[in-house]
Amino acid sequence: MIVVTGATGKLGTLVVEGLVNQVPVEEIAVVVRDAAKARRFGELGVEVRQADYSDPASLTDAFREGEKVLLISGSEVGQRVPQHKAVIDAAKNAGVALLAYTSILGGPAADFELAREHQITERYLIDSGLPYVLLRNGWYHENYTEALGQSLASGGFLTSTTEGAEIATASRADFAAAAVAVLTGEGHVNAEYELSGDEAWTYEQFTAEASRRLGKELPLNRVTPEVHRGILEGAGLPGVLVPILVGVDDAISRGLLATRTGDLSRLIGRPTTPVSEAIAQGAKGV
């Protein structure tokens, strides 16, 4: 069996859809907090198991001996370390054959706040003795293209990155395809993949392409990190997210999210999706 945790999220849904197209549905299971949200998977013949990252007892029967498991990182920043440890412990107790984890580009070298929980999880997984795969995902195109409507409404794009700083994004579907390749393929045990887009872009390039696709010239509002922090706080973002978002822009300025190893395109067997294609798609929904 191949088991996908967090399967009703955006990434998890794409992974399950990819698996359904490649392996018999009776060989696929999902672990979800809300079984009702996984109803359509069940209707396809996928086994639905209900468990919660935050409830270790619920994970006791989530996995079986010999299964391959994809641990999709939790979305609750600040809570992810105990959540991930609970999943890893349950997987180890069950005797799974492989646990793949969606980590962050750069792994131990990623010295910004968002990476901290991923780094702790990576070390815990490695120390657990489980056969593992680290899928160190870079940034999704959709982190930016899903906010095109907001940028249009607010009158421009906001960033505290330095001029000319690059970022190598890929589509969420590209990252999902990499997970499917690892779960269905061989030769990935204890591998660590740095996953990012084939091409890097700058905010200047993104703004120009987005303006063209939206049919309206939008400005790029570049501010200092301090001003950026104040704007985000004034917008009512949860306090824990503000330093993380500003820290990501700082990481971009330092080139940490422009890394291009080619691992992603090699895993999926094709070039990664161009950001221009994602912008075009995102603009259609605005």
C-alpha positions, 0 to 999 in steps of 0.5 A, a space after each residue: 500500500 501507498 499511504 498519503 497523509 494530509 490528502 485533502 489539502 491542495 498538494 495531497 489531492 494532486 498526489 492522490 490523483 497522480 497515484 490513481 492514474 498510476 497504480 491500482 486504487 486498492 493499493 492506495 490509502 489516505 490518512 485524513 482528519 476529516 473523512 467527509 472531505 475524502 469522500 470522493 477518494 473513497 468513491 474511487 476505491 481508495 481506502 480512507 483512514 481517519 487520524 489527526 496529526 495532533 492526536 497521537 492515539 488516533 495515529 496508532 492504526 493509521 499505518 501498516 507494516 511494509 507500507 510506503 508513506 508520504 508525510 505531507 507537512 502540517 499547515 499549523 506553523 508552531 505546532 508542526 514539530 510535535 505533529 510530525 513526530 507523532 506521525 513518524 513514531 506511528 509509522 516506525 511502530 507500524 514498521 513501514 517500508 518507507 516514509 517520504 517527507 515534504 520538507 523545505 528547499 535547502 534543508 539544514 542550510 535554510 537559515 530562515 524561520 520557516 525552515 526551522 520546523 522542517 529541519 527538526 523534523 528531518 533530523 527526527 526522521 533520520 534518527 528514527 532509523 526509518 527508511 526515508 526520502 526527503 522531498 525538499 520542496 521549493 516555492 510553488 508558483 501558486 504562492 504568488 499566482 493565487 494572490 493575483 486578485 488581491 494584488 489587483 485589488 490592492 493596486 500592486 505587488 509588495 515585496 521586501 526582496 532586493 532588486 534583481 533577487 531570483 526565485 526558482 518556483 515550480 507548480 504545485 502539480 510538479 511537486 506532487 508528480 515528484 512525490 508520486 515518482 518517489 512513492 511508485 519508483 525504486 532507488 529512492 531510499 534515504 535520498 534527499 532531493 532539492 526540488 525547485 523550478 528549472 528557471 528562476 525569475 525576479 519580482 520585476 519579471 513577475 510583475 511585468 508578466 502579471 500586468 500583461 496577463 491582467 491587462 493592467 499595469 501594476 506597480 512593484 512596491 519594494 519596501 524595507 523589511 521593517 516597513 514590510 513587517 508593519 504593513 503585514 501587521 496592519 493587515 491583521 495577519 496572525 503574529 506568527 506569520 509576519 516574521 516568517 513572510 518577511 524572512 522568506 523575502 530576506 531568504 530570496 534576497 540572499 539567493 536561498 530560494 533560487 537554487 536549481 539542481 535539476 532534481 525536480 525535472 529529473 524525478 518527473 521526467 519533464 521540464 518544470 512548468 514555466 511561471 508564465 504558464 502559471 500566471 496565465 492560468 491564475 489571471 483567468 480566475 481574476 
